[in-house]
């Protein structure tokens, strides 16, 4: 069985696909139109919480399968949204449990929404460097890897800036010079 058939997304891929977008399957907003205006054809993969996985072997296999499906990939974007129900599951068996505890201890005064945003930012600060490492493993370092976070409460999109490890507004993100 093809690993990609396990996920909810359109299996048709245009040979001209330049971008793979991994976004949450519950969100009503996707940056797909922004991406296609900026970089060209986009393949959207919908996963709960836009999480590729906590098991690095499975995550690496999925990443490799996606790149093999779209051999012309130039950009790989992971786009999450705040108040994602997947990130609400921070039970002890959750991959997010430790990050949630750290956020609660470090910033006890944060409200629920702000803590969820912080949790997702910290998760992306872990996952995006891992994906960058996979590009090196597979010999495709020319693929740019991006982490974006959409906050529908404020209509704000921020991006993980690789050089600083911080989130910045999408319109000033150095990985997307063509957006304004």
PyMOL commands that set and color helices and strands:
alter all, ss='L'
color gray80, all
select helices_A, chain A and resi 3-6+32-39+48-50+56-69+85-88+97-106+112-137+170-172
alter helices_A, ss='H'
color red, helices_A
select strands_A, chain A and resi 19-24+42-47+75-81+144-151+156-160+167-169
alter strands_A, ss='S'
color yellow, strands_A
deselect
rebuild
show_as cartoon
